[in-house]
Amino acid sequence: MNAVVARHEVLRTIFKEDTELDEVRQWILPEDEVLFSIGYEDIREVENKESFIEKYIANDIIKPFNLESGPLFRATLLQASKEDFVLSLTIHHIISDEWSVDVLFKDVLEYYKAFVSNTTPKITPLRIQYKEYALWQLSKLKSDVSELQKSFWLDQLSGELPVLNLPSEKKRPILKTYNGHAFKTYISKETTAEIKEFSQQQESSLFIYLLSISSILLHKYTASKDIIIGTPISERTHLDLKDQIGFYVNTLALRNNVDSNKDFMTFYNEVKKNTLTAYEHTDYPFDRLIENLDLQRDMSRNPIFDIMLSLQDTTAQITDYDATQTNVIWDHGACISKFDISFTFKEEADYLSYEIQYNTDVYAKEMIQQFMKHFKSLLKATLSNPKAQIAKLQYLSEEERNHLLHTVNDTKTEYPKHHTIAELFQAQVVKTPNAVAVVFEEKEFTYKELNELSNQFAGYIQQIHAPKSDEIIAIHLERSEWLIISILAVLKTGAAYLPIDIHYPEDRIAYMMNDSKATAIIDEKVIKGFSQHISKYEKNNTENDSKENNLAYIIYTSGSTGKPKGVMIENRSLINYNEYFTKTFQISEGDSSILSASISFDGVLTSVFGCLLSGATLHIVKEELITSTNNFITYLIDKKISFLKGTPLFLNLVINHDKFSELSEQGSLKPVSYTHLRAHETRH
């Protein structure tokens, strides 16, 4: 070991601050100043030696090094019997890479054999040391070629960088962690041979094929088209670097766009072209690129990408698992995970091994194991039909498809047919006349009171406008009880309502009124007119000609892709959805919700009709309360709100607030399984 330390300056390297320059520098210690000694463990009496050695190495890997004092590698000899010893070598990544590990072991064994046999080591002296490479690399950064490479990468990574979020029930930590686990499997020798043959036919490489498949599967899992995957690339291009220990690795950020309308071969050729172009610009250091991009850092993630893919280019023998069992996913145990997910492929004999290391604080093992199975399925699908459209490439097994089609998709259920929303509300009034239906500030309205008020208002609308089924009446009101009274009144006339947010600009309101052909609009002026003559109108239910297939409301899209579009929803559609929701989440009398979004947001209907057709209570609050997360959560706690509907952004603000724990501890808010929601394709 001392001979190897003398041979490689990098093993005598430490990193500490140069006080004059006020920056950290590499310092190379003389041989006699390296504080190195070999550890020794006598495990001859240990019962399960193999398990002990595995645990010892796992613990040794995570022990920190002192960069200022060194050495930045450790060696331990574990004696298993009189003749059997295990040499464990651990080296810091700052002075080594994958290639270096092989060089280190090769040199140690060469010196060992020579000293045992009292012969001269057959090792060629090193012509250069790592510091010469470092100086050469720094000098290149001042060249015109380096500027061209810098421009290439800045262009490649311009614009908003995509963020990949695979399905997960876990909440990403605010600060990035490195807690990892690994699984390994094998791709059959037949499939491995097919991949190699395909790559040769395309005058391409195994890496490009694996990158293409990984990108497509990530696209199918996330629906993201813009995919960035990192990959390490060796910079040992010069013969003098072959026997060096050191960090001779750069990182490339490979960015590809997955268009599901294209066929696999077209995408494969695009990946091939993009990758080969990236290979022409490998000399620009990745750490400098991060500085140049001037990214707004998210401390829970890596700066440019969260997925790393590597193909180890040394053919190895199968040493750990039975490669013939290609349907098995082997547990590789705990590890340090530098990325959300790292894919590592390696040629082992006639097989291709496939290992995934993943961050256990971000993803669950079930999803990772499923991903590995789907990767193999997608491989076979592309090999059998490389000209298939990406959208049609199948990665689910027959069993999974049957489960999705016949179990998860078995959503047939009975719901109230031949009824309208107004009729179902009136039926609920009969069931719970004295239950509180709506709360606004200090006012409370029972189901009976709400029904009578909406009947009177319906009579007023009928007298003024005489609407018929499928006619549209717009509602343009501030948040108050009158929003709900107006909706019910319009439905009781047999017409359909059009909700218009009070903050919409005049031109958008005019467009919606004209496009929907609305015959009237309910605003504050209309409410005031009705209030002055309320006693003239009957409180009893009235009949209309509306049926289940008549319109209940029209909702307009945001218009982000052009002009807003009106979506027409019939009574039966709303009843069907509401029946599913209230049964699935067991909404009934005693529950309560809150109108937390704009009345023009389709999602609020879960709260509105989820309450009014179930005997629950709907709370309406002013906008100031909703925009103050602290006050909003206080309201949820005080009023014991039991279910909440909102956009993901809004719900994240609530869940991540300090006071949310009080709401959770109180236990009034119903816990909902995210998996259950995904199974029903419902987003909350």
C-alpha positions as CSV (number, residue, x, y, z in Angstrom):
1,M,0.0,0.0,0.0
2,N,2.9,2.4,0.8
3,A,4.4,1.7,-2.6
4,V,1.0,2.5,-4.3
5,V,0.8,5.7,-2.3
6,A,4.3,6.6,-3.4
7,R,3.4,5.9,-7.1
8,H,0.2,8.0,-7.2
9,E,0.4,11.6,-5.9
10,V,-3.4,11.8,-5.9
11,L,-3.4,9.3,-3.0
12,R,-1.3,11.8,-1.1
13,T,-3.7,14.6,-1.9
14,I,-5.6,16.7,0.6
15,F,-7.9,19.7,0.1
16,K,-7.6,22.8,2.3
17,E,-7.9,26.5,2.1
18,D,-5.1,28.6,0.8
19,T,-5.4,31.6,3.2
20,E,-3.5,34.0,0.8
21,L,-5.9,33.2,-2.1
22,D,-8.9,32.6,0.1
23,E,-9.8,29.5,-1.8
24,V,-9.6,25.7,-1.5
25,R,-6.7,24.1,-3.3
26,Q,-5.2,20.6,-3.8
27,W,-2.2,19.9,-1.6
28,I,0.2,17.0,-2.2
29,L,1.9,15.6,0.9
30,P,5.4,14.1,1.0
31,E,5.3,10.3,1.4
32,D,6.5,10.5,5.0
33,E,3.7,12.8,6.0
34,V,0.8,10.6,4.9
35,L,-0.9,9.2,8.0
36,F,-1.8,5.9,6.6
37,S,-2.2,2.5,8.3
38,I,-4.0,-0.7,7.4
39,G,-6.9,-1.7,9.7
40,Y,-7.2,-5.3,10.9
41,E,-10.3,-7.3,11.9
42,D,-10.0,-10.9,13.1
43,I,-13.3,-12.5,12.2
44,R,-12.2,-16.2,12.5
45,E,-14.7,-16.7,15.4
46,V,-17.6,-14.9,13.6
47,E,-20.4,-17.4,12.7
48,N,-21.7,-15.7,9.6
49,K,-18.6,-14.3,8.0
50,E,-20.1,-13.3,4.7
51,S,-22.8,-11.3,6.4
52,F,-20.3,-9.6,8.7
53,I,-18.1,-8.6,5.8
54,E,-21.0,-7.2,3.9
55,K,-22.1,-5.1,6.9
56,Y,-18.5,-4.0,7.6
57,I,-18.1,-2.7,4.0
58,A,-21.5,-1.1,4.0
59,N,-20.6,0.8,7.2
60,D,-17.1,1.7,6.0
61,I,-18.5,3.2,2.8
62,I,-20.5,5.8,4.8
63,K,-17.8,6.8,7.2
64,P,-16.6,10.4,6.4
65,F,-13.1,11.3,5.3
66,N,-11.3,14.4,6.5
67,L,-10.4,16.3,3.4
68,E,-8.0,18.6,5.2
69,S,-5.8,15.9,6.9
70,G,-6.3,12.8,4.7
71,P,-5.6,10.2,3.6
72,L,-8.7,10.0,1.4
73,F,-8.7,6.2,1.2
74,R,-8.9,3.4,3.7
75,A,-7.7,-0.2,3.7
76,T,-8.7,-3.0,6.1
77,L,-7.6,-6.6,6.2
78,L,-10.3,-9.0,7.5
79,Q,-9.0,-12.4,8.5
80,A,-11.6,-15.1,7.9
81,S,-9.4,-18.1,8.6
82,K,-5.7,-19.0,8.8
83,E,-5.3,-18.8,5.0
84,D,-8.3,-16.6,3.9
85,F,-8.2,-12.8,4.1
86,V,-10.4,-10.1,2.6
87,L,-8.8,-6.8,1.6
88,S,-11.3,-3.9,1.8
89,L,-10.3,-0.6,0.0
90,T,-12.5,2.5,0.3
91,I,-11.6,5.6,-1.7
92,H,-13.1,9.1,-1.8
93,H,-14.8,10.0,-5.1
94,I,-13.0,13.4,-5.2
95,I,-9.7,11.6,-6.1
96,S,-11.1,8.6,-8.0
97,D,-13.6,7.2,-10.5
98,E,-14.8,3.8,-11.5
99,W,-11.7,3.1,-13.6
100,S,-9.5,4.1,-10.7
101,V,-10.8,1.3,-8.6
102,D,-9.5,-1.3,-11.0
103,V,-6.1,0.6,-11.3
104,L,-5.8,0.7,-7.5
105,F,-6.5,-3.1,-7.0
106,K,-4.2,-4.0,-10.0
107,D,-1.3,-1.9,-8.5
108,V,-1.8,-3.3,-5.0
109,L,-1.8,-6.9,-6.2
110,E,1.2,-6.3,-8.5
111,Y,3.3,-4.9,-5.7
112,Y,2.1,-7.6,-3.3
113,K,3.2,-10.4,-5.7
114,A,6.5,-8.8,-6.4
115,F,7.4,-8.2,-2.7
116,V,6.3,-11.8,-1.7
117,S,8.4,-13.3,-4.4
118,N,11.2,-10.7,-3.8
119,T,11.2,-9.6,-7.4
120,T,10.9,-6.2,-9.1
121,P,7.3,-5.0,-9.7
122,K,6.3,-5.1,-13.4
123,I,4.8,-1.7,-13.3
124,T,5.7,1.0,-15.8
125,P,6.5,4.4,-14.1
126,L,3.9,7.1,-14.5
127,R,4.9,9.8,-17.0
128,I,2.5,12.3,-15.5
129,Q,0.5,12.8,-12.3
130,Y,-3.1,14.1,-11.8
131,K,-2.0,17.7,-11.2
132,E,-0.7,17.8,-14.8
133,Y,-4.1,16.7,-16.1
134,A,-5.8,19.4,-13.9
135,L,-3.5,22.1,-15.2
136,W,-4.1,21.0,-18.8
137,Q,-7.9,21.0,-18.2
138,L,-7.8,24.5,-16.8
139,S,-5.6,25.8,-19.6
140,K,-8.1,24.5,-22.2
141,L,-10.9,26.6,-20.6
142,K,-9.1,29.7,-22.0
143,S,-9.1,28.4,-25.6
144,D,-11.5,29.3,-28.5
145,V,-12.6,25.7,-28.6
146,S,-13.7,25.8,-25.0
147,E,-15.8,28.9,-25.8
148,L,-17.5,27.1,-28.6
149,Q,-18.3,24.1,-26.4
150,K,-19.6,26.5,-23.7
151,S,-22.0,28.1,-26.2
152,F,-23.2,24.7,-27.4
153,W,-24.2,23.6,-23.9
154,L,-25.8,26.9,-23.0
155,D,-27.9,26.7,-26.1
156,Q,-28.8,23.0,-25.4
157,L,-29.9,23.9,-21.9
158,S,-31.6,27.2,-22.6
159,G,-35.1,28.0,-21.6
160,E,-37.0,26.4,-18.7
161,L,-35.5,23.1,-17.7
162,P,-37.9,20.2,-17.3
163,V,-38.5,18.6,-13.9
164,L,-39.3,14.9,-13.8
165,N,-41.7,13.7,-11.1
166,L,-42.5,10.0,-11.3
167,P,-45.5,8.7,-9.5
168,S,-44.9,8.8,-5.7
169,E,-46.9,9.0,-2.5
170,K,-43.9,10.4,-0.7
171,K,-43.4,14.1,-0.1
172,R,-40.0,15.3,-1.4
173,P,-37.8,16.6,1.4
174,I,-37.1,20.4,1.4
175,L,-33.4,19.7,1.4
176,K,-32.0,17.0,-0.8
177,T,-31.1,13.7,0.9
178,Y,-28.9,10.9,-0.2
179,N,-30.7,7.9,1.5
180,G,-30.7,5.2,-1.2
181,H,-31.5,1.6,-2.0
182,A,-30.6,-0.5,-5.0
183,F,-32.2,-3.2,-7.0
184,K,-30.7,-5.3,-9.8
185,T,-32.0,-7.5,-12.5
186,Y,-30.8,-9.1,-15.7
187,I,-31.9,-8.8,-19.3
188,S,-31.9,-12.2,-20.9
189,K,-29.0,-13.3,-23.2
190,E,-31.5,-13.5,-26.1
191,T,-32.8,-10.0,-25.7
192,T,-29.2,-8.7,-25.0
193,A,-28.1,-10.3,-28.3
194,E,-31.0,-8.7,-30.1
195,I,-30.2,-5.2,-28.7
196,K,-26.5,-5.6,-29.8
197,E,-27.5,-6.8,-33.2
198,F,-30.0,-3.9,-33.7
199,S,-27.4,-1.4,-32.6
200,Q,-24.8,-2.7,-35.0
201,Q,-27.4,-2.6,-37.8
202,Q,-28.0,1.0,-37.1
203,E,-24.3,1.7,-36.8
204,S,-24.9,2.9,-33.3
205,S,-24.2,1.9,-29.8
206,L,-25.8,-0.1,-26.9
207,F,-25.8,3.1,-24.9
208,I,-28.0,5.1,-27.4
209,Y,-30.5,2.2,-27.4
210,L,-30.8,2.1,-23.6
211,L,-31.0,5.9,-23.5
212,S,-33.9,5.9,-26.0
213,I,-35.8,3.2,-24.1
214,S,-35.3,5.0,-20.8
215,S,-36.5,8.3,-22.2
216,I,-39.6,6.8,-23.7
217,L,-40.5,5.0,-20.4
218,L,-39.9,8.2,-18.4
219,H,-42.2,10.0,-20.9
220,K,-44.9,7.4,-20.5
221,Y,-44.7,7.5,-16.7
222,T,-44.7,11.3,-16.4
223,A,-46.3,12.6,-19.7
224,S,-43.3,15.0,-19.9
225,K,-42.0,15.3,-23.5
226,D,-38.8,17.2,-22.6
227,I,-36.5,14.7,-21.0
228,I,-33.0,15.4,-19.6
229,I,-30.9,12.5,-18.5
230,G,-27.3,12.8,-17.2
231,T,-24.5,10.4,-18.1
232,P,-20.9,10.2,-17.0
233,I,-18.2,10.1,-19.6
234,S,-14.6,9.2,-19.2
235,E,-11.9,11.7,-20.2
236,R,-9.1,9.1,-20.3
237,T,-8.6,9.7,-24.0
238,H,-4.8,9.9,-23.8
239,L,-2.7,6.7,-23.3
240,D,-0.9,8.3,-20.3
241,L,-4.1,8.3,-18.4
242,K,-4.8,4.6,-18.7
243,D,-2.9,3.7,-15.5
244,Q,-3.9,6.8,-13.5
245,I,-5.9,7.0,-10.3
246,G,-8.0,10.2,-10.2
247,F,-11.3,11.7,-11.2
248,Y,-11.2,11.7,-15.0
249,V,-15.0,11.9,-15.5
250,N,-17.2,14.6,-16.9
251,T,-21.0,14.7,-17.0
252,L,-23.2,15.3,-20.0
253,A,-26.8,16.4,-19.8
254,L,-28.5,14.7,-22.7
255,R,-31.8,16.5,-23.7
256,N,-34.3,14.8,-26.0
257,N,-37.9,15.5,-26.9
258,V,-40.2,12.5,-27.0
259,D,-43.1,13.0,-29.5
260,S,-45.5,10.1,-29.0
261,N,-46.8,10.5,-32.5
262,K,-43.5,9.6,-34.0
263,D,-42.3,6.0,-34.5
264,F,-39.5,4.5,-32.4
265,M,-37.0,4.4,-35.2
266,T,-37.4,8.2,-35.9
267,F,-37.0,8.9,-32.2
268,Y,-34.0,6.6,-32.0
269,N,-32.2,8.3,-34.8
270,E,-32.9,11.7,-33.2
271,V,-31.4,10.4,-29.9
272,K,-28.4,9.1,-31.9
273,K,-27.8,12.4,-33.6
274,N,-28.2,14.4,-30.4
275,T,-25.9,12.1,-28.4
276,L,-23.1,12.1,-31.0
277,T,-23.3,15.9,-31.2
278,A,-23.0,16.0,-27.4
279,Y,-20.0,13.7,-27.5
280,E,-18.2,16.3,-29.7
281,H,-18.5,18.8,-26.8
282,T,-17.4,16.6,-23.9
283,D,-14.5,18.7,-22.7
284,Y,-16.4,21.6,-21.1
285,P,-16.6,20.8,-17.3
286,F,-20.0,20.2,-16.0
287,D,-19.4,22.2,-12.8
288,R,-18.5,25.3,-14.9
289,L,-21.6,24.8,-17.0
290,I,-23.8,24.9,-13.8
291,E,-22.1,28.2,-12.9
292,N,-22.6,29.6,-16.4
293,L,-26.3,28.7,-16.5
294,D,-26.9,30.7,-13.3
295,L,-29.8,28.5,-12.3
296,Q,-32.3,29.3,-9.6
297,R,-31.4,26.4,-7.3
298,D,-34.0,24.1,-5.8
299,M,-32.3,22.7,-2.7
300,S,-34.4,19.5,-2.9
301,R,-33.0,18.6,-6.3
302,N,-29.9,18.3,-8.4
303,P,-29.3,21.4,-10.5
304,I,-30.0,20.2,-14.1
305,F,-31.4,16.7,-14.0
306,D,-32.5,14.1,-11.4
307,I,-32.0,11.0,-13.5
308,M,-28.5,9.5,-14.3
309,L,-27.8,6.7,-16.8
310,S,-24.5,4.9,-17.2
311,L,-23.3,2.0,-19.2
312,Q,-20.1,0.5,-17.8
313,D,-17.9,-0.4,-20.8
314,T,-15.9,-3.2,-19.2
315,T,-17.2,-6.7,-19.7
316,A,-17.4,-8.4,-16.3
317,Q,-18.1,-11.9,-15.1
318,I,-21.3,-12.6,-13.2
319,T,-20.4,-12.6,-9.6
320,D,-23.3,-11.9,-7.4
321,Y,-26.7,-13.2,-8.7
322,D,-28.0,-15.9,-11.0
323,A,-28.4,-14.1,-14.3
324,T,-30.5,-16.8,-15.8
325,Q,-33.4,-15.8,-13.5
326,T,-34.3,-12.8,-15.6
327,N,-37.7,-12.4,-14.0
328,V,-36.2,-11.9,-10.6
329,I,-35.4,-8.4,-9.2
330,W,-32.6,-8.8,-6.7
331,D,-32.3,-6.6,-3.6
332,H,-28.9,-4.9,-3.7
333,G,-29.4,-3.3,-0.3
334,A,-29.0,0.2,1.1
335,C,-26.7,2.7,-0.7
336,I,-25.9,6.4,-1.1
337,S,-28.1,7.8,-3.9
338,K,-26.7,11.0,-5.4
339,F,-29.7,11.3,-7.7
340,D,-33.4,10.6,-7.5
341,I,-32.8,7.6,-9.8
342,S,-29.6,6.2,-11.3
343,F,-29.7,3.5,-14.0
344,T,-26.6,1.5,-14.3
345,F,-26.1,-1.1,-17.1
346,K,-23.2,-3.5,-17.4
347,E,-22.3,-6.3,-19.7
348,E,-21.9,-9.5,-17.6
349,A,-20.9,-12.5,-19.7
350,D,-23.8,-12.8,-22.3
351,Y,-26.2,-10.8,-20.2
352,L,-26.9,-7.2,-19.6
353,S,-27.4,-6.3,-16.0
354,Y,-29.7,-3.5,-15.0
355,E,-29.4,-1.8,-11.6
356,I,-31.4,1.1,-10.2
357,Q,-30.3,3.1,-7.3
358,Y,-33.0,5.5,-6.0
359,N,-33.6,8.0,-3.3
360,T,-35.8,6.3,-0.7
361,D,-37.1,9.7,0.6
362,V,-38.6,10.4,-2.9
363,Y,-39.7,7.1,-4.3
364,A,-41.1,3.8,-3.0
365,K,-39.5,0.4,-3.9
366,E,-42.8,-0.9,-5.5
367,M,-42.7,1.9,-8.1
368,I,-39.0,1.2,-8.8
369,Q,-39.5,-2.5,-9.2
370,Q,-42.5,-1.9,-11.5
371,F,-40.4,0.5,-13.6
372,M,-37.7,-2.2,-14.0
373,K,-40.3,-4.7,-15.2
374,H,-41.8,-2.2,-17.6
375,F,-38.4,-1.3,-19.0
376,K,-37.9,-5.0,-20.0
377,S,-41.3,-5.1,-21.6
378,L,-40.7,-1.9,-23.6
379,L,-37.4,-3.3,-24.8
380,K,-39.1,-6.3,-26.3
381,A,-41.9,-4.1,-27.8
382,T,-39.4,-2.0,-29.7
383,L,-37.3,-4.9,-30.8
384,S,-40.4,-6.7,-32.2
385,N,-41.7,-3.6,-34.0
386,P,-39.1,-0.7,-34.2
387,K,-41.4,1.2,-36.6
388,A,-44.3,1.3,-34.1
389,Q,-45.7,4.6,-33.0
390,I,-44.3,5.5,-29.6
391,A,-47.9,6.1,-28.3
392,K,-48.8,2.5,-29.2
393,L,-45.7,0.9,-27.7
394,Q,-47.0,-1.4,-25.0
395,Y,-45.1,-1.9,-21.7
396,L,-47.8,-3.3,-19.5
397,S,-48.0,-7.1,-19.0
398,E,-51.1,-9.0,-19.9
399,E,-51.9,-9.3,-16.3
400,E,-51.6,-5.6,-15.7
401,R,-53.7,-4.8,-18.7
402,N,-56.4,-7.1,-17.5
403,H,-56.3,-5.6,-14.0
404,L,-56.6,-2.1,-15.4
405,L,-59.4,-2.9,-17.8
406,H,-61.5,-5.3,-15.7
407,T,-60.7,-4.4,-12.1
408,V,-59.6,-0.7,-11.8
409,N,-61.8,0.3,-14.7
410,D,-64.8,-1.6,-13.3
411,T,-66.6,1.6,-12.4
412,K,-70.1,0.6,-13.2
413,T,-72.4,1.7,-10.4
414,E,-76.0,2.6,-9.8
415,Y,-76.9,6.3,-9.5
416,P,-80.2,8.2,-9.4
417,K,-81.5,8.2,-13.0
418,H,-84.4,10.1,-14.5
419,H,-83.8,13.0,-12.1
420,T,-82.4,16.5,-12.2
421,I,-80.1,18.3,-9.7
422,A,-83.0,20.4,-8.6
423,E,-85.1,17.3,-7.8
424,L,-82.4,15.6,-5.9
425,F,-81.8,18.7,-3.8
426,Q,-85.5,19.0,-3.0
427,A,-85.4,15.3,-2.0
428,Q,-82.6,16.1,0.4
429,V,-84.6,18.9,1.9
430,V,-87.3,16.4,2.8
431,K,-84.7,14.2,4.5
432,T,-82.8,16.9,6.4
433,P,-85.0,20.1,6.6
434,N,-83.4,21.5,9.7
435,A,-79.7,20.6,9.0
436,V,-77.5,23.6,8.2
437,A,-77.0,23.8,4.4
438,V,-75.0,27.0,3.9
439,V,-73.0,29.2,6.1
440,F,-71.8,32.7,5.2
441,E,-70.1,34.9,7.8
442,E,-72.7,35.1,10.7
443,K,-75.6,33.7,8.6
444,E,-76.8,30.1,8.6
445,F,-79.4,28.7,6.3
446,T,-81.1,25.3,6.9
447,Y,-82.0,23.1,4.0
448,K,-85.6,24.2,4.4
449,E,-84.7,27.9,4.4
450,L,-82.3,27.5,1.4
451,N,-85.0,25.7,-0.6
452,E,-87.7,28.2,0.1
453,L,-85.4,31.2,-0.8
454,S,-84.3,29.5,-4.0
455,N,-87.9,28.7,-4.9
456,Q,-88.9,32.4,-4.4
457,F,-85.9,33.5,-6.5
458,A,-86.8,30.9,-9.2
459,G,-90.3,32.4,-9.4
460,Y,-88.8,35.9,-9.8
461,I,-86.5,34.7,-12.7
462,Q,-89.5,32.9,-14.3
463,Q,-91.6,36.0,-14.2
464,I,-88.9,38.2,-15.7
465,H,-87.2,35.9,-18.3
466,A,-89.5,32.8,-18.6
467,P,-86.4,30.6,-19.4
468,K,-86.9,27.1,-21.0
469,S,-84.8,24.0,-20.7
470,D,-81.2,24.3,-22.0
471,E,-81.4,28.1,-22.0
472,I,-78.4,29.8,-20.3
473,I,-78.6,32.3,-17.4
474,A,-75.2,33.7,-16.3
475,I,-74.4,34.3,-12.6
476,H,-72.0,37.1,-11.9
477,L,-71.8,37.7,-8.1
478,E,-69.5,38.3,-5.2
479,R,-69.0,35.4,-2.7
480,S,-72.1,35.1,-0.5
481,E,-75.1,32.9,0.1
482,W,-76.6,34.4,-3.1
483,L,-74.2,32.4,-5.2
484,I,-75.8,29.2,-4.1
485,I,-79.3,30.5,-4.0
486,S,-78.9,31.7,-7.6
487,I,-77.5,28.4,-8.8
488,L,-80.4,26.5,-7.3
489,A,-83.0,29.0,-8.5
490,V,-81.7,28.8,-12.1
491,L,-81.8,25.0,-12.0
492,K,-85.3,25.1,-10.5
493,T,-86.5,27.1,-13.5
494,G,-85.3,24.3,-15.8
495,A,-82.5,26.4,-17.3
496,A,-78.7,26.0,-17.0
497,Y,-76.4,28.4,-15.3
498,L,-73.1,30.0,-16.5
499,P,-70.7,30.9,-13.7
500,I,-68.7,34.1,-14.4
501,D,-65.9,35.0,-12.0
502,I,-66.4,38.5,-10.6
503,H,-62.8,39.4,-11.5
504,Y,-63.0,38.6,-15.2
505,P,-62.4,41.5,-17.5
506,E,-65.3,43.0,-19.4
507,D,-64.2,41.7,-22.8
508,R,-64.0,38.1,-21.5
509,I,-67.5,38.4,-19.9
510,A,-68.9,39.8,-23.1
511,Y,-67.3,36.9,-25.1
512,M,-68.7,34.3,-22.7
513,M,-72.2,35.8,-22.8
514,N,-72.2,36.0,-26.6
515,D,-70.6,32.6,-27.2
516,S,-73.0,30.8,-24.8
517,K,-76.0,32.8,-26.1
518,A,-77.0,33.5,-22.4
519,T,-80.4,35.1,-22.3
520,A,-79.9,36.8,-18.9
521,I,-77.3,37.6,-16.2
522,I,-77.8,37.6,-12.4
523,D,-75.8,40.3,-10.7
524,E,-76.1,42.4,-7.6
525,K,-78.7,44.6,-9.3
526,V,-80.9,41.6,-9.9
527,I,-80.5,40.4,-6.3
528,K,-81.4,43.9,-5.1
529,G,-84.6,44.0,-7.3
530,F,-85.7,40.6,-6.0
531,S,-85.0,41.4,-2.4
532,Q,-87.4,44.4,-2.6
533,H,-90.3,42.1,-3.8
534,I,-89.4,38.8,-2.2
535,S,-92.7,38.4,-0.3
536,K,-94.6,38.3,-3.6
537,Y,-93.2,34.9,-4.6
538,E,-94.2,31.4,-3.4
539,K,-91.9,29.3,-1.2
540,N,-93.2,26.0,-2.5
541,N,-91.4,23.8,-5.1
542,T,-92.4,24.4,-8.7
543,E,-92.3,22.1,-11.6
544,N,-90.4,22.6,-14.9
545,D,-89.8,20.7,-18.1
546,S,-86.1,19.9,-17.5
547,K,-84.9,16.3,-17.8
548,E,-81.8,14.4,-16.9
549,N,-80.3,15.0,-20.3
550,N,-80.9,18.7,-20.2
551,L,-78.0,21.1,-19.4
552,A,-77.2,21.9,-15.8
553,Y,-74.4,24.4,-16.5
554,I,-71.7,25.6,-18.9
555,I,-68.1,26.0,-17.7
556,Y,-65.5,27.8,-19.7
557,T,-61.8,26.8,-20.2
558,S,-59.0,29.2,-19.3
559,G,-58.3,30.0,-23.0
560,S,-54.6,29.4,-22.6
561,T,-54.4,27.6,-26.0
562,G,-56.7,30.1,-27.8
563,K,-60.2,31.4,-27.1
564,P,-62.0,30.0,-24.1
565,K,-64.3,27.1,-24.9
566,G,-67.6,26.4,-23.2
567,V,-68.1,22.9,-21.9
568,M,-71.7,21.8,-21.6
569,I,-72.6,19.5,-18.7
570,E,-75.9,17.7,-18.4
571,N,-77.8,17.0,-15.2
572,R,-77.0,13.3,-15.4
573,S,-73.3,13.8,-15.8
574,L,-73.1,16.0,-12.7
575,I,-75.3,13.5,-10.8
576,N,-73.2,10.6,-11.9
577,Y,-69.9,12.2,-10.7
578,N,-71.4,13.5,-7.4
579,E,-72.8,10.0,-6.7
580,Y,-69.3,8.5,-7.2
581,F,-67.7,11.2,-5.0
582,T,-70.1,11.1,-2.1
583,K,-70.1,7.3,-2.0
584,T,-66.4,6.8,-2.3
585,F,-65.5,9.4,0.4
586,Q,-68.6,8.7,2.5
587,I,-70.0,12.2,2.5
588,S,-73.1,12.6,4.6
589,E,-75.0,14.8,7.1
590,G,-72.5,16.0,9.6
591,D,-69.8,16.6,7.0
592,S,-68.8,20.1,5.8
593,S,-66.8,21.7,3.1
594,I,-65.7,25.2,2.0
595,L,-66.0,27.1,-1.3
596,S,-62.2,27.7,-1.6
597,A,-62.0,28.5,-5.4
598,S,-63.7,30.6,-8.0
599,I,-67.2,29.6,-8.9
600,S,-65.9,29.4,-12.5
601,F,-63.5,26.6,-11.5
602,D,-65.2,23.3,-12.3
603,G,-63.7,21.7,-9.2
604,V,-65.8,23.7,-6.8
605,L,-68.8,21.6,-7.7
606,T,-67.4,18.7,-5.6
607,S,-67.8,21.0,-2.6
608,V,-71.1,22.6,-3.6
609,F,-73.2,19.5,-4.7
610,G,-71.1,17.1,-2.5
611,C,-72.7,19.0,0.4
612,L,-76.1,20.0,-0.9
613,L,-77.1,16.5,-2.2
614,S,-75.8,14.8,1.0
615,G,-77.2,16.8,3.9
616,A,-73.7,18.3,4.6
617,T,-72.8,22.0,5.2
618,L,-71.2,24.3,2.7
619,H,-69.2,27.2,4.1
620,I,-68.7,30.3,1.9
621,V,-66.0,32.8,2.9
622,K,-64.7,36.0,1.5
623,E,-61.6,36.0,-0.8
624,E,-59.4,37.7,1.8
625,L,-59.7,34.7,4.1
626,I,-58.7,32.3,1.4
627,T,-55.6,34.3,0.4
628,S,-54.4,34.3,4.0
629,T,-53.3,30.7,4.5
630,N,-52.9,31.1,8.2
631,N,-56.4,32.5,8.7
632,F,-57.9,29.9,6.2
633,I,-56.4,27.0,8.2
634,T,-57.7,28.6,11.5
635,Y,-61.2,28.7,9.9
636,L,-60.9,25.0,8.9
637,I,-59.9,24.1,12.5
638,D,-62.6,26.3,14.1
639,K,-65.4,25.0,11.8
640,K,-64.2,21.4,11.8
641,I,-64.3,21.3,8.0
642,S,-64.2,17.6,6.9
643,F,-63.4,17.7,3.2
644,L,-61.7,20.1,0.9
645,K,-61.3,20.5,-2.8
646,G,-58.8,22.8,-4.5
647,T,-56.0,23.0,-7.1
648,P,-52.7,21.2,-6.3
649,L,-51.0,24.5,-5.8
650,F,-53.6,25.7,-3.3
651,L,-53.6,22.4,-1.4
652,N,-49.8,22.3,-1.2
653,L,-49.9,25.8,0.4
654,V,-52.3,24.4,3.0
655,I,-50.5,21.1,3.6
656,N,-47.0,22.7,3.9
657,H,-48.2,25.4,6.4
658,D,-47.0,25.2,10.0
659,K,-50.6,25.1,11.3
660,F,-51.6,22.2,9.2
661,S,-50.4,19.8,11.9
662,E,-53.1,21.2,14.2
663,L,-55.7,20.4,11.6
664,S,-54.3,16.9,11.2
665,E,-54.3,16.3,15.0
666,Q,-57.8,17.5,15.3
667,G,-58.9,14.7,13.0
668,S,-61.9,16.4,11.4
669,L,-60.4,16.5,7.9
670,K,-60.9,13.1,6.3
671,P,-57.7,11.4,5.1
672,V,-58.0,10.4,1.5
673,S,-55.7,7.7,-0.1
674,Y,-53.7,9.2,-3.0
675,T,-53.6,5.7,-4.5
676,H,-57.4,5.5,-4.4
677,L,-57.7,8.8,-6.1
678,R,-55.2,7.7,-8.9
679,A,-57.1,4.5,-9.4
680,H,-60.3,6.5,-10.2
681,E,-58.3,9.0,-12.3
682,T,-59.4,11.8,-10.0
683,R,-57.0,14.6,-9.3
684,H,-57.3,16.4,-6.0
